[in-house]
């Protein structure tokens, strides 16, 4: 076997890397283009037609979806988006935060080292368009980073599906890596803990209870092998340890259930509205399943759940913000990118 000298090995490595650039594509869930009925309907149709999200025979599901659901649901969703819409940029907060994350991450990485872009799984900018754009800019290696802290087939896996569907249409395919989930990454846990501490320190009175709310999932998905609740538990174990709290002081719940079947429990709305009867009238809620604030955090928790809690006898519900595009989020993303692109630079 022929062995190259160290100097020749370095030259060979340099030639292979000089062939092209390394791209990074941050991918989040998605957002409608506006709060109008048509844009909301188009977005929900794409989202709820994903077989990973709704595991029901499409022959049964699509008539129901395209009929009753998409006739009525856009009105309710549109009202919710209007309550949180970023009027200055005329876009949803999720788009604002994801774009900012990509821009700040690009600034945080060494100059000319990595080219950072962003996409949405549903809606625009699409994964296929941004993969093509990165390739047009000379990227022959692309690291895809799904922005979901905990893995689920309904989130991370469907991003992966769409990436490889895009590759199927490419004559010349770039090399692809997919970053794994990061449920208990030390930088994520530290960022969450600082968000809790900073928010609570700014309150005039400490809450009676701190609660974590994760996006829900049908129980049958978990029985089929989805590891999502196990990864949520990993996040909670690490965060409770960092804050010095136990399960009673810092319980976890699941929100956003849809339809009639049984989802992961306990349900956030049922647990929270029962708290005033126990004398717990001031609470703070963190949403560790979301890296960025979106309709599920800002409206479902910050508006709808707050109203339900107050109507049940509560006095105050404080929503603890996600990391969004703050320094903790950028430090986490930089660490993930540097680790997962190792050997490509």
N, C-alpha and C positions, 0 to 999 in steps of 0.2 A: 504494500500500500504506500502511495506517495504522500508525504507530509509536506505542507507548505511551511516556510519559515514564518515567524511572527509578523515580519514586515509585509510579506506577500499576503498573509491572511487579512491584514488590515486593509491592503490595497483592494483585495477581492471584495471585502465587505463594503468598502467605500464605493466600488463600481456598482454593486447590486443596489445600494441605497440611493445612488445618484440617478437610478433609472426613473424615479418618480417621487412624488411627495406622499406624506402620510396625512390622511384626512380623518377628522372626528365628526361624527354626526350624532348630536343629541336628539333624542326622540321623546316627545310627550304624547299624551292621549289625543288631544285635538280640541277644536273649538269651531263654532259656526262663524260665518263671515260677518254676520250682523245679528241684531235681535229681531229681525223681521221674520214673519211666519215662514216664508219660502226658504230662507237660509237655515232656520232652525230645523225645518222638516228635512231638508237635504242632509244636514249633519246627522240627525237622529236616524234617518234611514240607513246611512252608511254604517254608523256605529252599531245599531241594533240588528243589522243584517249579517254581522260577523258571526260565523258559526262557532268561533271560540267564545264569544260573549253570550250568545243565546244558543244553548245546545238543545235545540228542538228541531224536529224534522221541518225543513223549510216549506214543505207542502202544507203543513199545518200552520206554521208560524207566519209566513209572508202574507197570506190573506188577512190575518188579524192585524199584523203590523201596518201594512199599507192601507188598511181600512180604518178601523176604530182608533187604533193607537196614534197613528200619524195624522189623523184628522183632529184629535183633541189635544194630545200632549204638547205640540208646539206652542199652544197658547200659554200653558203653565210654565214651560221651560223658557219661553220668551220673556215672561214677566220676571222670572228669577234672574235671567241674564241681564235684564235692564237694571235690576237693583245693584248689580256689581260691576257693570260695564265701565271700562276705562274710557271715559268720555273724551279726555284730552287726546288720546291716540286712536279713538274710535275702534276699540278692539277689546277682547276679553282679557282679564288679568293673566290668565294662563299664557296667552301669546306674549304679553308684555314681559313676563318673568322669564319665559323660555328664551326669547330673543336676547334679553339682557344676560342671561347665564352664558349663552354662546359667545357674546361679545366680550364679556369680562374674562371668561376662560381663555379666549384667544389672547387677551392682553397679559394674562398671568403666565402663560407658557412662554418658553424662550422664543425670541424672534425667528421667523422662518422655519421653526421646528415642526409645527403642526398647523394644519388649516382646519378651523372649527366652523361648523355649520349646524343648522337645526331644522327639524321637521316635525310634523304631526302625523300620528297614525291615521287619524280621520280628519278630513278637511285639508286645508292648505297651510303652509307648503307641504307637499306630499313627500313621502320617503323616496319614491322613484325619481322625482324631479331633483331633489337635493343630492342623491347619489350620483345622478348624471352630471350635476353641476360640479361636484367635487372631482369627478373624473375629468371633466372638461378643463379643470384647473391643474391637471397633472397628477392627481392622486391615484396611484395604482395600489395603495393599501388604505383601507378605510376601517376605522374602529367605530362601531355603532354602540351608543350608550343609551339604553332604555332608562328613562328617568323615573323608574319605579323602585322604591327601596326594597319592597318585598316581591318575590317572584310569584306570578300566577299565570296560568295558561291564558286567562282573559286579558292580560296586560302585556307582560314581557314576551310571551310566546307569540302573540299576534303581531307584535313588532317584528320579531324574527321571521314569521311567515311572510310579511309584506316585503321585507328586505330581500328574501330569496325569490319571491315572485318578480321583483324588479330585476334581479340578476338573470332570471330566465329569459328576459327580453333583451339582454345585452349581448352583442356580438363579442365584445372584449370585456371580460369581467375583471373588476379589481379583486384583490385578496381581501377577505372580510374577516373581522373578528367581532364578536358580540360580548360586551362587558357583562359580567354577572350581576345579580342583585346585591344589595349592600345593607341587609337588615340590621346588622350590628357592627358595621364599620366604626372604628373608634372616632373618626372625625364626624360621622353622622350623629352618633350618640352624644358627643360633646356639643355639637351644634344645637341639637334638640334641648339638651339640658340648659344651655345658655339662654335659649329662647324662653324656656320656662322661668328661669331665675330672673331674667331681665323684665319679663312681663309682670311677674308677681311682685317684684320690687317696686314697680311703678303704680301699684294699686293702693288706694287709701286704706284698704282693709284686706287682710288675707282671706282667701276663699276657704270655705268649709271643706272642700274636696277638690282634688285634682283628678281629672278623668281623661283617658285616651280613647279616641274614637277612630276606628279603622273602617275603610270601605268594606262592605259585606260581600258575601259570596254564597251561592246556593250550597247547601250541605252535600247534595249529591255530587257536586264537582269535587269536593274534598274526598268523598268516598271513592271517586274514580281515580284519585291519586294526586290532586292538586296540593302542593306543599304550602300554600299561602298562609293558613293559620299558624303553622309551625314557624314560619318566618316572622309573622307578627309577634309570636311569643318570644322569639329571639330578640326582637327590638325591645319589647317590654322588659325582659329580664335584664338586659344591659342598661336600659334607661332607669329602671327602678334602682339598680345597684349604684349608678352614678349619682342619683338624687337622694339615696339613702331612704327610700320608701318601699313599703311592702304592698302586696296586692290589695289589701283593705284600704290603705291610704291612697292608692293610685290604681283603681280598677281599669279594665279595658272593655270596650264594647264595639259593636259593629253597626254601621249606618247604611243607608241607601238601598235597602232591600226593595225589590221590584217583583210584582206578581204575587201569587198565592202560596207558592211552595215555601218550605222551611229553609231559612238561611242561617248562617252562623250566628250564634247567640252569645251573650245577651244583646238585645237590640238597644241601640243608643237612645232612641226616643222614649221607649218604655222605661228604661232604667232612669233616665234623667227626670222625666215627669213624675216619677215616684219619689224622688229625693225630698221634696218639701214636706211630705208626710212624715219623714224621719227627722225633720228639723234641719235639714241641709238646704239652705236657701241661697248660698253664694258659692258658685262653682267656677272653675277654670277648665277649659277643654283644649287639649292638644290633639292634632291629627297627624300622627307619625307615619301614616301610609302615603302621605303626599309630600313631595319635595317642594312643590309650589302651591300657593293658594289658588283656588279655582272655585267653580260653582258649588262643589261639594263641601268646601270648607267655608267660604265666605257667605254663601246664602243658606245652604242646608243646615249648617251649624250656627253661623253667625247671625242669621235672620230667623229661619223657620224654627229651629230648636230653641233659640232664645225666647221667641214668642210663646212657644208651648210651655217652657219652663216657668216663665213669668205668670202665664195663665193658671198654672198648677200651684202657684203660691211662692215661687222663687223670687228672689230679689235682684240677683245679678248673675249673668253668665258672661264670662270673659273668654274670648277666642284667642288662643295663643297662636301667633303667626307661624307659618311655615318658614323654612330657611330662605325661600325665594331666590333672589340674586345677591343676598348679603355675603359678607366675607367668609362665613362658615360654609355656605353652599359652594362657593368657588374653590375654597381649599379642598373640600371633599371631592369635587369633580376633577380638580387637577391631580389629586392623588390617585383617583381611579384611572384617569387617562394615562398617567405616567406608568402605573403598574401594568395596565392591560396593553399598552403599546410597546412594552419592553421587547428589545430585539429588533424592532422595526426602525429604530433611529440610531 
